Amino acid sequence: MSLVSLNSSVEKNTDSGKQTRQVRELVASWGNQTRKGIVLRGERLKELSREAVLARGLGRSYGDSALPADESDILVETMMADRILAFDPESGHIRVEAGMSLFELNRLFLRRGFFCPVSPGTQFVTFGGMVASDVHGKMSHASGCFGSHHVNSMLMRVADGRLIECNADCEPDLFWATIGGMGLTGHILEVEFTLERITSPWIYSQSRRIANIDSFMDHLLDDGAQWPHGVGWIDCVSQGRNMGRGLLDVGRWASEDEAQGRSLPTKRRASFPMYLPEWALNRFTVKSFNTLYYWKHLQKKREGIRHPDDFFYPLDAILNWNKVYGRRGFTQYQCVLPSSAGRGAARHFLSVLTALGGASPLCVIKDCGEEGKGMLSFPMKGISIALDLAIRDNTQQIVDRLNQVVIELGGRIYLTKDTFTRAEDFRRMEPRLDAFLAVREKWDPKGKFSSAQSKRLFGR
Ligand SMILES: Cc1cc2nc3c(=O)[nH]c(=O)nc-3n(C[C@H](O)[C@H](O)[C@H](O)COP(=O)(O)OP(=O)(O)OC[C@H]3O[C@@H](n4cnc5c(N)ncnc54)[C@H](O)[C@@H]3O)c2cc1C
């Protein structure tokens, strides 16, 4: 593969080396869980990564995967290492530092006719974080997940201090364990992948109301066969014949003719000003919000051109929206229910959830696509359901009960969203765990790398 360097004026970062900082601080997850640790910040990721026991990107993982296990642990924050190292406009091959954000990539490349082949529901993530979680998105049924299906090669700092370039041919065990491995096999320093060519920077989308969960299952699969991007929002408080009603959003890149050469404006963002008090989110307010949101969609079906930010990243429109859940924070429960569990699995899952009183204003359903090739990648063929749960005294019980359902149905949960799963439950839903731990042991026999999550689930 031949990669040519991008004009260096496009990318900045002349490294003075003076910007390196080491700070003892309270580190927070997106769900507002916090742990004390020592954070290293700077542009020279190769140097900074030597001592660190965990790498951290933009902290958009909801759970404790990017939090230190111990307050003496050193974390390396990667976001200042955000250079584009090479780009070939013919093939779309690109190599970036692991701290580069998807936001920055979109800013530079959308208008130039390229997009990342897989994007999660926020663009405030780094490429290191996208590989470590092997993220999927609205396009997972058509394009798989980012690390498993699109990353060609990576440069890593491993536990014995060596720098290793790994890919499917060179150190493949390290490569596949790192994809979806939540930072536990070493620090990703550089990522190489191939951008997708797009017909215009605009999206042509269709959005429609769906009457209940059974109808959702039909439409997700039928529409998924015709549209490369799709996701559904579910009113997970409704019961009876309305159970699982919601909105289904599908889309594709607009053609040149549809886009008519119009320029893509930069979106303005509001910021959520404060933490809401705990009482503000209760069954009544969530039910009211869900009903209004469902009926706000007045026509049964809407179709037309949309800004890609509105389509891919609706939550990014309001910065700090996670404060809605209050100071105690929230967790996102995300699981995949495999196709083998049958069409009734999603209805069963929702009926358990409503019986538990797990009211959530945000419940998202997706066709999960192909199984990820990473040793702990989340996706498998089936339906993924994700719901936000404000943390309350019964959250552990709700997660335990949902995990029992997922285990019985042969599914699994998504580590990057998880804070509450018990080690024994994770083991029961993850037959690939021993193989992953063996590769981790091979590359890190002294147990250098760890996170709060790895300590909770794997003992170190
Ligand atoms: C609004 C919202 C929507 C989301 N939608 C989706 C979605 O649709 N699909 C999806 O898959 N995910 C989704 N996510 C989750 C998000 O994509 C992942 O948590 C992603 O890993 C976050 O990237 P980050 O840079 O913030 O990583 P962090 O949160 O900082 O870290 C996440 C994990 O990656 C590891 N890591 C980070 N950088 C490196 C590195 N350089 N080397 C080694 N390990 C590293 C960390 O140790 C940690 O284990 C969403 C999150 C939010 C907030």
The ligand as an ORCA input file, in Angstrom:
! r2SCAN-3c Opt
* xyz 0 1
  C     -23.625      9.636     22.517
  C     -22.836      8.372     22.323
  C     -23.193      7.512     21.305
  C     -22.465      6.336     21.098
  N     -22.846      5.520     20.084
  C     -22.166      4.389     19.850
  C     -22.518      3.540     18.770
  O     -23.467      3.801     18.029
  N     -21.772      2.424     18.573
  C     -20.703      2.123     19.358
  O     -20.064      1.115     19.098
  N     -20.328      2.911     20.391
  C     -21.040      4.031     20.649
  N     -20.662      4.848     21.678
  C     -19.525      4.460     22.517
  C     -18.185      5.013     21.983
  O     -18.127      4.908     20.594
  C     -17.039      4.185     22.578
  O     -17.112      4.159     23.977
  C     -15.655      4.681     22.159
  O     -14.701      3.731     22.543
  C     -15.318      6.004     22.821
  O     -14.096      6.482     22.308
  P     -13.159      7.395     23.222
  O     -12.059      7.916     22.381
  O     -13.981      8.383     23.941
  O     -12.590      6.289     24.204
  P     -12.566      6.257     25.813
  O     -13.955      6.305     26.325
  O     -11.616      7.249     26.329
  O     -11.989      4.779     26.034
  C     -12.789      3.658     25.703
  C     -11.928      2.390     25.755
  O     -10.929      2.470     24.735
  C      -9.642      2.326     25.320
  N      -8.740      3.196     24.538
  C      -8.925      4.483     24.187
  N      -7.874      4.920     23.468
  C      -7.003      3.890     23.385
  C      -5.707      3.730     22.801
  N      -5.092      4.716     22.132
  N      -5.084      2.526     22.935
  C      -5.694      1.496     23.593
  N      -6.908      1.601     24.172
  C      -7.556      2.793     24.068
  C      -9.788      2.779     26.753
  O      -8.780      2.203     27.569
  C     -11.167      2.237     27.076
  O     -11.083      0.871     27.392
  C     -21.354      6.025     21.928
  C     -20.993      6.897     22.954
  C     -21.719      8.070     23.155
  C     -21.320      9.015     24.265
*
